[in-house]
Amino acid sequence: MLEIKNLNYAVIENGAKKNILNDINLTFKDNKIYVITGHNGSGKSTLLKIIMGIAQKTDGQILFNGQDISNISINERAELGISYAFQQPVTFKGLKVKDLLDIATSEKHNLSAMCDILSKVGLCAKDYIDRALDDKLSGGELKRIELAVTLARKGKLNMFDEPEAGIDLWSFENLTALFENLKGATNIIVSHQKRILEIADEIILMSDGKVVLQGNREKVLPKLSINACGRLREVNNG
């Protein structure tokens, strides 16, 4: 279980303090899918980065399975079973897909094992294991490889920042099925997409760095306005 207590995050911008997250209190239970939504700039991605340790909180506390992880390193959090998939996947010069899978999981994978992992994200292992993780891969390919790495790690807490970005050649049905298969862990997804909101056990709506609404999808979805493209359009938290 992940607990966020009185979490705040502020930066100095043009000599003045700017609050990005304001007194966030959340509990994420095991074996559930949580979707955090809200307009750009509401603090969604920042919250995930602070949980992972990529950004450092101003104050507050983060507890993972009862352990205070507020001040430990990214590597230490990863060793505890916490994973983070970026909105824009990073590239690694000189590293191949098979190397990334081995490094991320601290074990060697044979072709059969890599085929099993990559096929879950719609990629053929024979076509990809020797590909370099560079700009010759499309954004969608990099995104799917990152999702595959998260699957392979079998983490206890998985965080995904807009996983639907760049996967236009791979159906939403496959993406949502992937998240359903990860239900043995706690999964936190940042997304604006209705199809992903519909698989959530709980939806958290953020605005201006605050949690303004949370609850099960039956409670929250009717209060969200979704446009014709299936994306969050406006907020009605009354």
Phi, psi and omega in degrees: 000142178248130178237129176249122185237119174047046184278130177229149177214127181224153177231162174262120182232119183054040176079001181239149178285131178237121180277124179262317175237137186234104172051060180277127175231115183215150173233128179246114183275162180293152171062031179228156177254123177246134175243124176260126182229173184143165184288164178305138179086006181278350177105006184299304182294324178299319179300315179297319181294325178290320177299321181283339182097006179289322173244152183255130180300156171280313171200172185114187186217143175236120179245131177237115185051042177086350181264134177284112181252013187305326188238015178267165187285168176301314181299319179294323177293320178297321179294336177280353178103022179260130181236150179222126177252120185292154173296318175245102184302144180275157176253158182228106182298128177086354181260136178262164181302315181296325178295318181298317179298318180293317181293316184295330184253356181057038175206158179272134179249134172276177184300320181297317181293319179293325178297319180296319182290309186289330180296334180292341177247019173079024180241144177270123184302319182299330181275344190237336189299332180260008177282141177281146180274072182229190185286003174281343174274142179288165177300321179294321178295316179298320179298316182291324177296320178296319176298321179297319179298319179297318177299315184294329182288336179052052183287168177271332178224117180247132179237133183232124180260105182047063183296341181285346183296124174082012181250036183300336180272001180234129191291152175297330179300318179293321181295313180293327177296323178300316180292323177299325180286348179264013186292355175284356180234176170273127183236126179241122184239129170267122182201153173254355191275131182301320183297328177278322175302327184288345178261359183289140167285326178215141178247136178241121180258126179246149176207129178052042175077012181233154170276118183254345180198138174207152180161184179290163187297329179297328180278318190271319185306317180298341181268359179257141177260120183250133181279181185295339179271003178082018180250152177302130183253313181206168186251133171230091185258020178279000000 
